[in-house]
Amino acid sequence: MTQQGPPPGGWIQRPGTQPPAAYQPPPGYVVIQQKRRSSPLAAGCLLLVVLIIAVLVLNGSSKPSSPSGGAPSGLACSPQPCISDASGMNVYISKVDRSWPPGDLKLDPGHHLLHLTVAFDWEGADGKTASPNPLYFRVIDSTGVKTGEVVLIGGNIPGCEQWSGPELARAGTKFGPEPICFDVAGNPSAAVTLVYQETAFDEQHSISI
């Protein structure tokens, strides 16, 4: 006859009787108590989820809000339209023309020549310098294509002459206005975005024109 363990809820002691002894396994049997162990894979997955959530929260809190509409990204400047970056360079945009004569430039169907002028006002700290350059500018047209300044070799586009700025070393030094022309696609009445970025490591600023 197999010895049974205590019933669910334990033994019931009747008056005048002794409670049964604690359950002992039959001779030759050993009771093994198995402990529950957490899976290393489950613990690793939980830690990974926590780290991902922490990174997302930190990125969301550190990302600056971008202005809407035609306001430029970066610091405030006036008169508009203009772009101001943290180094102290203010760039003023004027004389935007979406129907500039292309001269010797042969435009693709659906393209037009965008002409504008830019002027620079250096307000950087003492000891810092800046050099205005038309290559710092790009235009994103209404089709979403980003293009740089038109550089015509062996031809002429009146009003779109090439230039390079001097080194600005003193706060309050100004340069310009100078012209920049872009070959852009889309409706000439549709808004385009002017992008200003000195190097790939600098902050990118944009403004709708």
C-alpha positions, 0 to 999 in steps of 0.5 A: 500500500502506497503511503499518501501525503497529507490531504489538501488543507492539512490533517484535521486533529480530533480531540484526544488524538495526536496529530500525525507526524510530518510526511516522510517519503518511503525508504529509498525515495528522496524528495527534491524541491525544484526552484523556479528560475527566470529565463536569461532570455526573458530577462535580457529582452526586458532589459532591452525594452527598458533601454529602448524606451529610455533612449526614445524618451531622451531623444524626444526631450532633447530634440528642438521643436521646428517652426511651422510655416515660412519661419526660418529654423534657428535663431530669430532675426529681422527683417524677414526673410532671413536666417540666423545661426548660432555662430553669429551669422545672419543671412538676409534674402531679398529680390526673389524672382521665379521667372528670371531669364535663363540666358544661355542656360537650357532649361528642361521642360517644366523647369524655371530659373529662381533668382534671389540675393543674399546679404551677410551680417557677421555678429560672431564672437571676437576671434571667430571668423566666417566666409560667405559662400554661395555653395552653402545654399540649396533649394528644395523645389515643389517636387521635393528635389534639392539642387545647388547653385547654377554654375554655367560653364562656357555660357552666361546668365545675366544677373547670376554671376559667380562670387566668393565672399571675403573672410569676416573677422569683426562683429558687425562686418557686412557683405552683399547683397550677392545673387544666387540662381537655381534651376528648379522644377514645378509651378513657379507660383509654388513655394520652395525651401531655401536651405543654408548649411555651411558644412555637413557637421553644422546645423541646417537652417531652412526657410520657405520663400 
